[in-house]
Amino acid sequence: MAEDHRVSGGIADAGNGSGRPDIIEGNGESGMRRRGLLLLVVIGGIVGMLVASGISIGPFNARAYLAHVPRLPLLICVPLLFCNEIVKGARWGTFLQASGVRIRIADAISTSMASQALAVLPAHDLLAARLVEEHSQGKYHPKMRQAAPALVARWIADAIALSIVVTVGVTYYKAFTPYTLLPIPLAVGIALLFRSKTPARWIARQLSRWSRTQKLVRSEADFHRSARRVMRARPLAAGVLYSTVCTFLSAMMLYTLTRGFGSTALSLPEALVTHSLSTLTAMASFVPCGLGVADGSTAAWMHFFGVGMGHIVLVTLTMRLVNIVVRTAIGIATLLTRYQEMWEGSPRQLVRRVLSGRPAFVPASSLVPLPAMADSTDIA
């Protein structure tokens, strides 16, 4: 065990200063799993993007439709969407650091953006938590279970921010209702539940009752420890500010597309209220990715604010397609550029090694620096 520990540490210490090791730990099974994960994510993202952009429903074809969308609104929406992903990544990094995970904000942004490769699938944010494991620092190796509470914190921050924006918006239009504030006590209650020790102790007792689940007690303890750190007022308040900025950027996209299609009925405050109410409705429905719910709610509120049905259909379809295509492209590009270690070098080197008959992976034992190897006294 001492030898394995020293070898692993030597590999991790041979990093490039960016918070990620230069080579893969292990020489076979772990490397195959990482390559398999990367291949599945890239292939799934490409297939999902092609399906979303090439779907045909009767006379409607998404690719032909996007080809006739005005270019200027699309050119404005793409950088807005890119900035939105950066802000989301910064929020994700803030929550990770608050939960005790040692990771730079830039690395956290890359994990968040890379997870968008599976934007067409529900629970794609779990990929961001998995990619946190790729950012080791020396002998410190973060685990996915330590990053998982940050996903819950993101949902809580979104719920609170959207509730505040919606309440301010409807009050501005003299239609205040206390029901728009209900997500705030619900989100605070969930945060307090995750901070409480009573549920954690009960779960630990249940897991320790059976031999097959006893090994999960430590994982549950790590999860609860991270949850107690991130479910505090200061990290959640910072997350609410980030979520508010994301809401404004998304509302700007809705406003830009509506104007680009020739409708002047929707003002910027109305676009903000429309997007906030639609997103909050989609979150409350728990439908994966808000498919159908967010689009229908957006159409209803745009019609309420006086936008014509023709413009409503054009805007909602374009918003959904642009979100899927651009976010998936951003995710795949981030995976292939920032996580080349999962290919053990680069995709080109991997293909070249396979075609030349050499091993698809390089044994880690031949790459470990000699000072990091354990001697006979350590093994003994």
Phi, psi and omega in degrees: 000324178295323179295316179299321182294317182291322179296316179298319179295323179295321178295316182292325183288343179276042183279178182253014179084359182260009180088005180229142179289155180285333184226170184275140172285139181085162185240354185219279188296316181295319179295321178295320179296319181292317177296321178298318178298314181296318179297316180298318181294314182295314180295317178298319179294317179295316180297316179297320179293320179293320179296316182293323183273346182245011182292143179233125177237100184064233179280355184273128174232124188296318182294317178293328179293314181296331180293339181254005177287140178307135187289320185299313177300321179295319180295332177280323184289327182297309177294328176298317179293322178296316177297323178299318179293326177294318179295319177299320178294323176295321176297317178299318178294323177297317179292321179296315179294324178293330180277359176100003178280128180275101181207144177283155179298321180298320178291323177295321177298320180294322177294320179293317181290323179295328179294342179288354175299336178250035184299337181281350184253148174290154178059029178291344179293341177298333177296325178297319177294323178292321182290344175300329180295342179280355184249069177280154178228104183065234179271002180271124181234103179293153181246156180298324181293334177285335180269343184300320179301333178295332176294319177294321179296326177296318179297318180296315180297319178298316182298316181293315182296315180295322178297318180293315181296317180296317181296317178296321182294313181290331175292324178298324179267017175057044178226041184297138174217137182291346182295334179289347179267355183300324179299336183292306177297328177296315180294319178296321177297320178295320178297317178294325178296319179289334178279339184291142178276338184298309178298323181295318179294321179295317179296319179297320178295319180293322180290328182281356182284332183243143183295326182288339182252359181296329180291346179275352181297318179295320178297319179295323179294319177297317179299313183293324179297316178293323180295320179296328181284320186276334181276051176245165188297316186293310177298321181292323178295319176296321178296323178296320178295316177300317181296324177296319177297318177299321179296318179295320180294319178293322177295326176296323176297315179298317179295318181295316180293321179297316177293322182296331178274004172098005180263133178248014185282336186258117176274171181295315175299323178293323176295323178295315178295319180299311181294318182296313179296321181293316180293320178295322177295319179295322178294320180291334181281340183058024173283132182304126180063007181065022184298127180086316182290308180297319181294316179294320178294320177299316179297319181296316182286327175294321176295323178298324181274005171099010178281138181292156184296324179298315178292325180299313180298316180298315184291313183295318178296316181294320178301313182295314183293317180295319178300314182292309186293311185291315181295320178295318178297319177298317181296315180295317179298320179293319179299316186283343181256321184268343185234047178290340178298333179292340172268000188059054178130274178198159178303322181295318179294322179298312180296321181295319179295320181293316182291331180275359178085003178277165181300147179287346177223155180263125179304132184293333183297330180279349182255352183284129177301145184300320180298337183276349181287145180280138177270182186293328180291324178293320181294322179292000000 
